[in-house]
């Protein structure tokens, strides 16, 4: 576990930049009641854009963790462009991590390495107050799915002169699970009120179907965010 956290920290330094924002969430979901921190960065440049986030869950009675990190997970993605008129951008992505299973007294188990490659297209209003990015990806899940897929939508809507921001993502993908369900869905809409350019208070609602458990789940959070 310590080696994973060190690797994540070194990877952040290798990018040569501080994260764009840090979020603190308290999860009110059933059997959750835990704190999650998210470190997130999105940086566009003339050759495309880079995005990454790191989630850490701190303690969980349901996972038999009463002191420390019960989950560590991260994603990093790069989209590529070679001219300003380009409408479709090739992209690559990696995600993985480690976690403690609910109520299991065994050591931490890995969240399988996933490699994705595909295309994305972004729609935006003239003032960039409304942005929607759609992605279609080939997905390889190590030791589980050699040829899967993932469809993703990412959106941002700014309102009240940027004081209120509605943002989030939705993923739909194929991944075989031990309960026999192959198709999984996850969306995490967030609503933020910006007291100033750096500080915001808001909420995230994790809505999923066949994600961590069979069937649908709804897990709301109360959160604060600091933007650098």
N, C-alpha and C positions, 0 to 999 in steps of 0.2 A: 504494500500500500504506500509506504513512504517513497519507494522508488518511483511509483506512478506519479505521485504529487510532484516530486522533484523533476521528472521528465516534463510534466505540464508546465512548470515554472520556467525551465530552460527553454522550452519551445516558445513561450511568450517573449522571453528576452531575445531569442533569435530573430523574431519579427522586427525588432528594432523600434518598437513603439509601445506606448502605454495603451491599455485598453480604453475604449471609448466610454464605457460606463460600467458601473458595478451596481448590482441589484441585491437587495436583501428581502427574501420572501418568508412569511410564516404560513405554512400549509395547514389549512383547516380540514383537509380531507379525512375520511374515515380511516382509522389506524395509521394516520400520517403524523399530525401534530408535531411537525419538525420545522427547522429553519433550513432554507436553501439559499446559497449565494450563487450569483451568476456574474461572471466576468465576460464582457461582450465587446467586440470590435468589428466595425465595418469601415473599410477604407477603399474608396475608388481611386483609380489613377488612369493615366492615358492608355494603359494596356489592359484595363479591365477592373477587377475589384477583388478584394480579399475580405473574407468574413470568418470569424471564429467565435465560439463561446465555450466556457467551462462551467459546468454545474457541480456543486458540492452540496450533499445533504449532510447535516450535522445531527447525529444521534437519532435514534428511533426505537421506542420500546418494542414495536412490532417486529423489528429486525434484530432484537436482542443486542442493541447497541445503545448504551446509556451514557457514553462519553467518547466523542470522536466523530470521524467521518464515516457514514454508512454507505455513501455512494459517491463516486467520482466519474464524471462523464464529460467528453468534449467532442466538438466537431470543428473542422476547419475546411474551408472551401475557397476555390479560386476560379473566377470567371475570366475569360480571355477575349480581347477585341483587338483589331488591327486598323480600324478606321472609324470615324465618327458616325458614319451612316449605317453601320452594322446593326441589324435588327435581331439576329440570333447570335448568342454568345456561347461557345463551348465552355464547359465547366467540369471540374473534378472536385471530389470531396472525400474526406476520411472522417469516420467517427468510431468511437470505442470508449471503453472505460472498465470499471470494476464496481461490484456492489455486494452487499450482504443480503441474502434472501430472507424473506419474512419468517421469523420464528425458527430459523435453522441455525444450529450451533456450530456449523462448519465454517472454515475460513472464507474469506471473500472469494467470489467467483468472477471470472471475466465477463464483461459485455463484449460479445464477439466483434473482432475487427471488421469494419465495413468499408468497402471502396465503391465510390459511385462515379459515373461519367455520363455526361449528357449535354443537353442544350437548355438555355433559358432565354426568355424574352421579357422585357420590362415595359409596362405602360405607365405613363406619368402625365399629370396635368401640366399646363404651361408654367405654373408657379411651384411645382413639385409638392403641393400640399396633399395630393393623392397619388400614391404609387402602388402598383401591383406587379409582382414578378411571378411568372409561371415557369416551372421547371419540369422536364421529363428526363429521367435518369435510368440507365442500366445500373443494377446494384449487385455486388458480390459480397456475400456474408460468409466469412471464413468458416469452413467445416460445417456449413449449414445450407446455404443457397448459392450455387455457382452462377445461376442466371436468373436473377430476380429483377424487379423494377421498383421505382419510387416516383410518385407524382407529388409535386409540392407547389403550394401557393404561399407567397409572402406579401403582406400588405402594410401600408402606413397611411392613415388619414389624419391630417392636422386640422383642428377646428379652433374657433375663438382666438384667432391671431396666435396660433401655436400654443395656447395655454392648455388645451385638451388634445391628447393624441391617442388614437385608437390604432393599435398595431398587433401583429401576430403572424402565425403561420399555420398551415394545415398540411399534413403528410398522409398519403395513402400508399401502402406498399405490401408486398408479398413476403411472408416469412413463416416457415413452418414452426408451430409451437407444440409443446407436449400435450396440450388439451385438444389438438387436432384442427385448430382453426388456422388457415393459411393467410388470411388477409387482415391487415391491421390498419387502424386509423387513429391519428392523434392531431389535435389542434389546441393551441394555447393563445387565445386572444388576450390582449392586455389593454387596459385603459389607464392612462396616466394624466394627472393634473400637474403642470409645471408651475411651481411657485416662482421660479427664476430659471435662467438658462441651465443651471447646474443641478438643481434639486427638484425631484418630483415624488409624489405619493400616488399610489394606484393599486391595481389588483390584476391578477392573472387567474384565469379559469382553465384548468387542464381538463379537456373533454376527450375521452378516448373510447375506443371499442376494440376489444381483444388486444390491448397493448401490454400491460404488465400482467393482467388477469383476464380470464374469459369474461366476455360481456362488456357492457358499458359502465363507465365510471366518470364522475364529475368531482374535481378537486379544486376548490377555490383557494386563493392566497390573498393576504394583505401585504403590500410591499412598499419599499422606498427605493429610490434610484439616484445615484450621483453620476453626472456626466462630466467627463474631464474636458 
